[in-house]
Amino acid sequence: MSTDAHLQAETVVVAGLLSVYVIAWLVRRLRRTRPGFNIGPQLVVGVGLRWLAIAGISSTGLQQSLRGGDENVFLAWAHVLADNRFGHGYYPHGHYPLHTVIFALQFKFGDFSEGALRLTQVGLATIGVVLILAAVHDLAGARSARFAAWVLAIEPASIFFNSALHKEPVMLFATGLVVFGGTKMWRRLDLSGILLMAIGGFMAVKTRPYAGWFLISAGALVILHASLRRMDKPLRAMPLVYAVIIAGFVAAPAVVQVTSKKSLTTLQQSQNANAESAGKVGNNLALERVDYSTRGKVFANLPKRVLDVLVRPYPWQVSNPSQQLGAVGSLFALTVLLLLIGAVWKRRGEVLALSGPILYPMVFLLMAYALSAGNAGTGFRYRTHIIVLGIAMLMALREGVVPQTVPEPERSDSRAPAQPGQRLAAVQ
């Protein structure tokens, strides 16, 4: 083995061991307050499948055709960044996307190989999944979390995209922080959840800005809704309600600016460029252009693109090995969506109470990606985030129990014990 090959192998081992250690530490930490949070076997299978996918794709010679050209651009940016001093492109003053900063740090301090970078990406994505599974546990119990962990471990599109040298793993990590933090707020107004959501929102904005702001907006609504649900704790709930309302007023001018004619013109140009990248209509990845030139047209045409992101490309639309593999992911995604629709219908009237911290981020990310996606290939990649949250929401709806608040009984003597069955049920 040459010296270069030996060094590359060492970086792969280091990246793999570090990822496993961090994931194991996180699971142990979460289990301290969640004794039934036993997802070890699922994580072993999930991470193992993703590592095998990395090795398999690299050995087939299909790396370039399957991975696409964006990875080369991001790696080039990371190499440029790694050659700079801190403060020149790095945060807090940098302008490069967060995922390229992560690549650059690995180049700068460890001279990591491409394979090692992919293992790190799998680790970041898996941490996000673990946080989402912890949220499912808190909302619907240990059995739901374990079952969701099995489904997420074998989800075909995630097996591929979790190792991509792209934005998806970091965005999944950020989403996991927002969902987990939102669940802490949802159940007991735990203010540490706001910090987790803020970190997740920052990561998302620095990785994919438009989606990050949508994710932050979803987090704000989770905080507002959670506060309104817990008016039994007015000293904690009311300041949060006022804080969200004030933040909304402060952000209103920015929202107006983002939806101004100039901004919508830029959005339309991006939409046109993305649509053109797939070729003419008739190409299996091409989508019809939608008109986002005014606020009214955004509201009118967004549902069409939402549907495109959820169902396109259709499983029978294949023309190369990449799309043939993608058809498996499309079938899986469509199955999850159908099951989710059925669960929503069955638990109608209880959906928000059971899955609010998952539902809000999922809907807002779906809208963000529907505004951005101009072809079915990009939409397929974006859809992986929606499906991960959809699986989590499905499990929360299937087994979650809407908590009921029972008024505390009046006592003639404060020292007298409560009668059997008289208790104050905690609102989850």
ChimeraX attribute file (.defattr): number of C-alpha atoms within 10 A of each C-alpha:
attribute: neighborCount
match mode: 1-to-1
recipient: residues
	/A:1	7
	/A:2	7
	/A:3	8
	/A:4	10
	/A:5	10
	/A:6	11
	/A:7	16
	/A:8	18
	/A:9	17
	/A:10	16
	/A:11	21
	/A:12	21
	/A:13	15
	/A:14	17
	/A:15	25
	/A:16	21
	/A:17	15
	/A:18	15
	/A:19	21
	/A:20	20
	/A:21	13
	/A:22	14
	/A:23	20
	/A:24	15
	/A:25	12
	/A:26	14
	/A:27	21
	/A:28	16
	/A:29	11
	/A:30	15
	/A:31	15
	/A:32	10
	/A:33	9
	/A:34	16
	/A:35	10
	/A:36	14
	/A:37	22
	/A:38	17
	/A:39	20
	/A:40	15
	/A:41	12
	/A:42	19
	/A:43	22
	/A:44	12
	/A:45	15
	/A:46	23
	/A:47	23
	/A:48	14
	/A:49	17
	/A:50	24
	/A:51	20
	/A:52	13
	/A:53	15
	/A:54	21
	/A:55	12
	/A:56	13
	/A:57	15
	/A:58	13
	/A:59	10
	/A:60	8
	/A:61	10
	/A:62	13
	/A:63	14
	/A:64	12
	/A:65	11
	/A:66	16
	/A:67	18
	/A:68	11
	/A:69	10
	/A:70	12
	/A:71	16
	/A:72	14
	/A:73	12
	/A:74	21
	/A:75	19
	/A:76	14
	/A:77	18
	/A:78	25
	/A:79	18
	/A:80	13
	/A:81	23
	/A:82	24
	/A:83	12
	/A:84	14
	/A:85	9
	/A:86	13
	/A:87	10
	/A:88	15
	/A:89	19
	/A:90	21
	/A:91	14
	/A:92	9
	/A:93	10
	/A:94	15
	/A:95	12
	/A:96	18
	/A:97	22
	/A:98	22
	/A:99	23
	/A:100	26
	/A:101	23
	/A:102	18
	/A:103	25
	/A:104	26
	/A:105	17
	/A:106	21
	/A:107	20
	/A:108	16
	/A:109	9
	/A:110	15
	/A:111	16
	/A:112	24
	/A:113	19
	/A:114	16
	/A:115	22
	/A:116	22
	/A:117	22
	/A:118	26
	/A:119	29
	/A:120	28
	/A:121	28
	/A:122	31
	/A:123	28
	/A:124	23
	/A:125	25
	/A:126	25
	/A:127	25
	/A:128	26
	/A:129	26
	/A:130	23
	/A:131	24
	/A:132	31
	/A:133	28
	/A:134	27
	/A:135	27
	/A:136	33
	/A:137	23
	/A:138	22
	/A:139	31
	/A:140	23
	/A:141	20
	/A:142	20
	/A:143	16
	/A:144	23
	/A:145	27
	/A:146	23
	/A:147	17
	/A:148	25
	/A:149	28
	/A:150	16
	/A:151	17
	/A:152	24
	/A:153	23
	/A:154	17
	/A:155	20
	/A:156	22
	/A:157	24
	/A:158	25
	/A:159	24
	/A:160	22
	/A:161	22
	/A:162	28
	/A:163	25
	/A:164	21
	/A:165	27
	/A:166	22
	/A:167	20
	/A:168	24
	/A:169	28
	/A:170	28
	/A:171	27
	/A:172	26
	/A:173	24
	/A:174	29
	/A:175	31
	/A:176	29
	/A:177	29
	/A:178	33
	/A:179	34
	/A:180	27
	/A:181	30
	/A:182	33
	/A:183	29
	/A:184	24
	/A:185	25
	/A:186	29
	/A:187	19
	/A:188	17
	/A:189	23
	/A:190	15
	/A:191	15
	/A:192	13
	/A:193	22
	/A:194	21
	/A:195	15
	/A:196	20
	/A:197	27
	/A:198	19
	/A:199	16
	/A:200	29
	/A:201	27
	/A:202	18
	/A:203	22
	/A:204	28
	/A:205	21
	/A:206	22
	/A:207	23
	/A:208	17
	/A:209	15
	/A:210	16
	/A:211	23
	/A:212	24
	/A:213	19
	/A:214	23
	/A:215	29
	/A:216	22
	/A:217	18
	/A:218	25
	/A:219	26
	/A:220	24
	/A:221	19
	/A:222	25
	/A:223	29
	/A:224	21
	/A:225	20
	/A:226	25
	/A:227	26
	/A:228	17
	/A:229	18
	/A:230	19
	/A:231	12
	/A:232	12
	/A:233	13
	/A:234	13
	/A:235	9
	/A:236	15
	/A:237	20
	/A:238	16
	/A:239	12
	/A:240	21
	/A:241	20
	/A:242	13
	/A:243	13
	/A:244	17
	/A:245	14
	/A:246	12
	/A:247	12
	/A:248	15
	/A:249	11
	/A:250	11
	/A:251	12
	/A:252	12
	/A:253	11
	/A:254	12
	/A:255	12
	/A:256	11
	/A:257	13
	/A:258	13
	/A:259	17
	/A:260	14
	/A:261	15
	/A:262	13
	/A:263	15
	/A:264	19
	/A:265	15
	/A:266	13
	/A:267	19
	/A:268	21
	/A:269	14
	/A:270	16
	/A:271	20
	/A:272	17
	/A:273	14
	/A:274	20
	/A:275	23
	/A:276	17
	/A:277	13
	/A:278	19
	/A:279	14
	/A:280	13
	/A:281	13
	/A:282	10
	/A:283	13
	/A:284	20
	/A:285	25
	/A:286	21
	/A:287	25
	/A:288	16
	/A:289	18
	/A:290	19
	/A:291	17
	/A:292	22
	/A:293	19
	/A:294	17
	/A:295	12
	/A:296	10
	/A:297	12
	/A:298	17
	/A:299	11
	/A:300	13
	/A:301	16
	/A:302	18
	/A:303	14
	/A:304	13
	/A:305	25
	/A:306	20
	/A:307	12
	/A:308	22
	/A:309	28
	/A:310	23
	/A:311	19
	/A:312	25
	/A:313	23
	/A:314	17
	/A:315	18
	/A:316	12
	/A:317	15
	/A:318	16
	/A:319	11
	/A:320	11
	/A:321	12
	/A:322	15
	/A:323	20
	/A:324	14
	/A:325	16
	/A:326	24
	/A:327	21
	/A:328	14
	/A:329	22
	/A:330	24
	/A:331	16
	/A:332	17
	/A:333	25
	/A:334	17
	/A:335	11
	/A:336	18
	/A:337	19
	/A:338	11
	/A:339	15
	/A:340	20
	/A:341	12
	/A:342	13
	/A:343	18
	/A:344	18
	/A:345	12
	/A:346	13
	/A:347	14
	/A:348	11
	/A:349	10
	/A:350	16
	/A:351	19
	/A:352	17
	/A:353	19
	/A:354	26
	/A:355	24
	/A:356	23
	/A:357	32
	/A:358	31
	/A:359	20
	/A:360	22
	/A:361	26
	/A:362	23
	/A:363	17
	/A:364	21
	/A:365	25
	/A:366	23
	/A:367	18
	/A:368	20
	/A:369	23
	/A:370	23
	/A:371	24
	/A:372	21
	/A:373	23
	/A:374	28
	/A:375	29
	/A:376	25
	/A:377	21
	/A:378	18
	/A:379	24
	/A:380	23
	/A:381	19
	/A:382	22
	/A:383	27
	/A:384	24
	/A:385	21
	/A:386	22
	/A:387	22
	/A:388	22
	/A:389	25
	/A:390	22
	/A:391	24
	/A:392	30
	/A:393	29
	/A:394	24
	/A:395	27
	/A:396	27
	/A:397	27
	/A:398	16
	/A:399	14
	/A:400	23
	/A:401	15
	/A:402	17
	/A:403	13
	/A:404	11
	/A:405	13
	/A:406	12
	/A:407	10
	/A:408	11
	/A:409	11
	/A:410	9
	/A:411	11
	/A:412	7
	/A:413	7
	/A:414	8
	/A:415	7
	/A:416	8
	/A:417	9
	/A:418	13
	/A:419	9
	/A:420	6
	/A:421	6
	/A:422	13
	/A:423	13
	/A:424	12
	/A:425	12
	/A:426	11
	/A:427	15
	/A:428	21
